[in-house]
Amino acid sequence: MADTNTKARIIVVEDDPVLRTALTFALEIEGYTVTACATGEALLATLLPEANACLVIEHHLPGRDGLDALKVLRKRGVTLPAILLAAHPRPGLTAAAARRGAAVLDKALIGPELARRVEEQLAGRELARQVCGVLAHA
């Protein structure tokens, strides 16, 4: 894992308590600090960091689904990278998630793929921040 991500905060939103615990455990083993929520509403009530964090959101949540919660966060100006978890994601979901700045990960591939995707999202956000900083000073 890259040194820049060792203290990154991951916000996991998963309604299944067993999977939420497993995701939290797996990400903590990778060195991340994890905040876990059970619903989209709980995510929206969470004080989120402005940087060095990544959202990992289950798509099919009771009440407000993951995509809708992400839409609300984007309207609030939250720009954190995000990964939407879905069982057998359909192409339309992938496109909708991309419009909200999120990658989609099939739940069947969660194992070692989740930590890799989190690192990709955090690295991509850092690169974008560096490019914007250079452009601002040009």
SERO-4910 file (N, C-alpha, C, O; in steps of 0.05 Angstrom, whole numbers):
BEGIN
 pado doro    nc1    nc2    nc3   cac1   cac2   cac3    cc1    cc2    cc3    oc1    oc2    oc3
  Met    A     17    -24      0      0      0      0     18     25      0     39     25     13
  Ala    A      9     46    -14     25     70    -16     24     85     11      4     84     25
  Asp    A     46     98     18     48    112     43     27    134     46     18    140     68
  Thr    A     20    147     23      1    169     24    -27    160     33    -43    176     41
  Asn    A    -32    134     31    -59    124     38    -60    111     65    -82    102     73
  Thr    A    -38    109     80    -38     94    105    -58    105    126    -67     90    143
  Lys    A    -63    131    125    -82    142    144   -108    151    131   -123    166    143
  Ala    A   -113    142    106   -138    149     93   -161    138    108   -160    117    121
  Arg    A   -183    152    107   -208    143    120   -226    132     99   -230    144     78
  Ile    A   -237    109    104   -256     96     86   -283     96    100   -286     87    122
  Ile    A   -303    106     86   -330    106     96   -345     83     82   -351     85     58
  Val    A   -352     62     97   -365     39     86   -395     41     93   -403     46    116
  Val    A   -412     38     72   -441     39     76   -452     12     66   -453      7     42
  Glu    A   -461     -5     85   -471    -32     78   -492    -39     99   -487    -38    123
  Asp    A   -515    -47     89   -537    -54    108   -534    -82    120   -545    -86    142
  Asp    A   -520   -100    107   -516   -127    118   -495   -125    140   -471   -120    133
  Pro    A   -502   -130    165   -482   -127    187   -458   -145    184   -436   -137    192
  Val    A   -462   -169    174   -439   -188    171   -420   -177    150   -396   -177    154
  Leu    A   -431   -169    127   -413   -159    106   -401   -132    114   -377   -127    108
  Arg    A   -416   -115    128   -405    -90    138   -381    -95    156   -360    -81    154
  Thr    A   -383   -114    174   -361   -121    192   -337   -132    176   -315   -126    182
  Ala    A   -343   -149    157   -321   -161    141   -307   -140    124   -282   -141    122
  Leu    A   -322   -122    112   -309   -100     96   -292    -83    114   -269    -75    107
  Thr    A   -303    -76    138   -288    -59    157   -262    -73    165   -241    -60    164
  Phe    A   -264    -98    172   -240   -113    180   -219   -115    158   -196   -110    162
  Ala    A   -228   -121    133   -210   -123    111   -196    -97    105   -172    -97     99
  Leu    A   -210    -75    107   -198    -49    101   -179    -40    124   -159    -27    119
  Glu    A   -187    -46    149   -169    -40    171   -143    -55    170   -122    -45    177
  Ile    A   -144    -80    161   -120    -96    158   -101    -83    137    -77    -84    140
  Glu    A   -113    -69    117    -97    -55     97    -87    -28    107    -72    -15     93
  Gly    A    -93    -21    132    -83      3    144   -101     27    143    -94     49    151
  Tyr    A   -126     24    133   -145     46    132   -159     49    158   -163     30    173
  Thr    A   -168     74    163   -186     79    185   -214     77    173   -219     89    152
  Val    A   -232     62    185   -258     57    173   -280     68    191   -280     64    215
  Thr    A   -299     82    179   -324     90    191   -346     74    177   -347     75    152
  Ala    A   -363     60    191   -383     43    179   -411     54    185   -417     63    207
  Cys    A   -428     54    164   -456     62    166   -473     40    155   -465     24    138
  Ala    A   -498     38    165   -516     17    155   -536     27    134   -548     10    120
  Thr    A   -539     53    131   -559     63    112   -549     88     98   -529    101    106
  Gly    A   -562     95     76   -556    119     62   -561    144     79   -546    163     78
  Glu    A   -582    142     95   -589    165    112   -567    169    133   -560    192    139
  Ala    A   -556    147    144   -534    149    163   -509    162    150   -495    178    162
  Leu    A   -504    154    125   -482    166    110   -485    196    108   -467    212    112
  Leu    A   -509    204    100   -515    233     97   -513    249    123   -508    273    122
  Ala    A   -516    236    145   -514    249    171   -485    248    182   -479    260    203
  Thr    A   -467    235    168   -439    232    177   -423    256    169   -425    265    146
  Leu    A   -406    266    187   -388    287    180   -365    275    164   -350    259    175
  Leu    A   -362    283    139   -342    271    122   -318    289    119   -320    313    120
  Pro    A   -294    276    117   -270    292    113   -271    304     84   -285    295     67
  Glu    A   -255    325     80   -254    337     54   -234    324     35   -236    327     11
  Ala    A   -215    309     46   -195    296     30   -185    271     44   -192    265     67
  Asn    A   -168    256     30   -155    232     40   -175    212     51   -172    201     73
  Ala    A   -197    208     36   -218    189     44   -231    179     18   -229    190     -3
  Cys    A   -245    156     22   -259    144     -1   -285    132     10   -286    121     32
  Leu    A   -306    135     -6   -332    124      1   -335     97    -12   -329     94    -36
  Val    A   -344     77      3   -350     50     -8   -380     45      0   -386     40     23
  Ile    A   -397     47    -20   -426     48    -15   -440     24    -29   -437     21    -54
  Glu    A   -455      9    -15   -473    -11    -26   -494      2    -42   -506     22    -33
  His    A   -500     -8    -66   -521      5    -82   -549     -1    -71   -565     18    -68
  His    A   -555    -26    -65   -582    -33    -56   -584    -31    -25   -580    -50    -11
  Leu    A   -590     -7    -16   -594     -1     12   -624      3     17   -638     12      0
  Pro    A   -633     -3     41   -661      3     48   -664     33     49   -646     48     57
  Gly    A   -688     43     41   -692     72     41   -677     85     18   -682     77     -5
  Arg    A   -660    103     24   -644    117      3   -622     98     -7   -605     90      9
  Asp    A   -623     91    -33   -602     73    -43   -575     87    -46   -574    112    -43
  Gly    A   -555     72    -51   -528     83    -52   -523    104    -73   -510    124    -68
  Leu    A   -535    100    -96   -532    119   -118   -545    146   -111   -535    167   -117
  Asp    A   -569    144    -99   -583    168    -91   -568    183    -69   -566    207    -69
  Ala    A   -557    168    -49   -542    181    -28   -517    195    -40   -510    217    -31
  Leu    A   -505    182    -59   -482    194    -72   -490    220    -87   -475    239    -87
  Lys    A   -513    219   -100   -523    242   -114   -527    266    -95   -519    289   -101
  Val    A   -538    261    -72   -542    282    -52   -515    292    -42   -511    317    -40
  Leu    A   -496    275    -37   -469    284    -29   -456    301    -50   -444    322    -44
  Arg    A   -459    294    -75   -447    310    -97   -460    337    -98   -446    357   -103
  Lys    A   -486    339    -94   -500    365    -93   -491    382    -70   -491    406    -72
  Arg    A   -482    369    -49   -472    383    -25   -443    392    -30   -431    406    -13
  Gly    A   -431    384    -51   -403    391    -57   -382    371    -48   -358    377    -49
  Val    A   -391    348    -39   -372    327    -30   -360    315    -55   -374    304    -73
  Thr    A   -333    316    -57   -319    306    -81   -302    282    -76   -285    274    -92
  Leu    A   -306    269    -53   -290    246    -46   -293    224    -67   -315    221    -78
  Pro    A   -272    209    -73   -276    187    -92   -295    166    -80   -297    164    -55
  Ala    A   -308    151    -97   -328    132    -87   -327    107   -103   -321    106   -127
  Ile    A   -335     85    -90   -338     59   -102   -366     50    -95   -373     48    -71
  Leu    A   -382     43   -115   -409     33   -111   -408      3   -113   -399     -8   -133
  Leu    A   -417    -11    -92   -417    -41    -92   -444    -50   -102   -465    -40    -93
  Ala    A   -444    -69   -120   -469    -80   -131   -466   -109   -138   -445   -118   -148
  Ala    A   -487   -125   -133   -487   -152   -142   -496   -152   -171   -518   -143   -177
  His    A   -480   -162   -188   -486   -164   -217   -494   -137   -228   -517   -133   -237
  Pro    A   -476   -117   -228   -483    -90   -237   -490    -90   -267   -477   -102   -283
  Arg    A   -511    -76   -273   -520    -73   -301   -505    -49   -313   -497    -31   -299
  Pro    A   -503    -48   -340   -488    -26   -353   -500      1   -346   -484     21   -344
  Gly    A   -526      4   -343   -538     30   -336   -528     40   -309   -525     64   -305
  Leu    A   -524     22   -291   -515     29   -264   -486     40   -266   -479     59   -253
  Thr    A   -470     26   -281   -442     35   -285   -441     63   -296   -425     79   -287
  Ala    A   -458     68   -316   -458     95   -328   -468    116   -308   -457    138   -306
  Ala    A   -489    109   -293   -500    128   -274   -480    134   -252   -477    157   -243
  Ala    A   -466    113   -243   -445    117   -222   -423    135   -233   -413    152   -219
  Ala    A   -414    130   -257   -393    146   -269   -400    175   -271   -383    192   -266
  Arg    A   -426    181   -277   -435    209   -278   -432    222   -250   -431    247   -248
  Arg    A   -432    206   -229   -429    217   -202   -401    213   -191   -396    216   -167
  Gly    A   -383    206   -209   -355    204   -201   -349    179   -185   -330    180   -169
  Ala    A   -363    157   -190   -359    133   -175   -352    110   -194   -362    108   -216
  Ala    A   -335     92   -184   -330     67   -197   -350     46   -187   -360     49   -164
  Val    A   -355     25   -202   -373      4   -193   -356    -21   -190   -340    -28   -207
  Leu    A   -361    -35   -167   -347    -61   -162   -368    -82   -157   -386    -79   -140
  Asp    A   -367   -103   -173   -385   -126   -169   -379   -139   -142   -356   -145   -136
  Lys    A   -399   -143   -126   -395   -155    -99   -382   -182   -101   -368   -190    -82
  Ala    A   -385   -196   -123   -372   -222   -125   -342   -220   -127   -328   -239   -122
  Leu    A   -332   -196   -133   -303   -191   -135   -291   -176   -112   -268   -167   -113
  Ile    A   -306   -173    -90   -297   -156    -68   -270   -164    -57   -252   -147    -54
  Gly    A   -265   -189    -51   -240   -199    -39   -217   -180    -41   -217   -158    -29
  Pro    A   -196   -188    -55   -172   -171    -58   -177   -146    -76   -161   -128    -75
  Glu    A   -198   -147    -91   -203   -125   -110   -210    -99    -95   -204    -77   -105
  Leu    A   -224   -100    -73   -233    -76    -59   -210    -58    -51   -210    -34    -57
  Ala    A   -190    -69    -38   -167    -53    -29   -153    -40    -53   -144    -17    -52
  Arg    A   -150    -55    -75   -138    -45    -99   -154    -21   -111   -142     -1   -119
  Arg    A   -180    -24   -112   -197     -3   -122   -197     22   -104   -197     44   -115
  Val    A   -196     18    -78   -194     41    -60   -168     56    -65   -169     81    -67
  Glu    A   -146     42    -68   -121     55    -73   -121     70   -100   -111     92   -102
  Glu    A   -134     58   -120   -136     71   -146   -152     97   -144   -144    118   -154
  Gln    A   -174     96   -129   -191    119   -126   -177    141   -111   -178    165   -119
  Leu    A   -163    134    -90   -148    154    -74   -125    166    -91   -121    190    -90
  Ala    A   -111    149   -106    -89    159   -122    -99    177   -144    -87    197   -151
  Gly    A   -121    170   -156   -133    186   -177   -141    213   -167   -138    234   -181
  Arg    A   -153    214   -143   -161    239   -131   -137    257   -125   -138    281   -129
  Glu    A   -116    244   -115    -91    259   -109    -79    271   -134    -70    294   -134
  Leu    A    -78    255   -155    -67    265   -181    -84    288   -191    -72    308   -200
  Ala    A   -110    286   -190   -127    308   -199   -122    333   -182   -122    355   -193
  Arg    A   -118    330   -156   -113    353   -138    -86    366   -146    -84    391   -146
  Gln    A    -66    350   -152    -40    360   -159    -41    375   -186    -29    397   -189
  Val    A    -56    364   -205    -59    377   -231    -73    404   -228    -65    424   -240
  Cys    A    -94    404   -212   -109    429   -208    -92    450   -194    -93    474   -200
  Gly    A    -75    441   -175    -57    459   -161    -37    472   -180    -31    495   -179
  Val    A    -26    455   -199     -7    465   -218    -20    485   -237     -9    506   -243
  Leu    A    -44    478   -246    -59    496   -264    -66    523   -251    -66    543   -264
  Ala    A    -72    522   -225    -79    546   -211    -55    565   -208    -59    589   -206
  His    A    -32    554   -208     -8    570   -205      5    578   -232     25    591   -232
  Ala    A     -7    568   -253      5    574   -280     -3    602   -290      5    610   -311
***
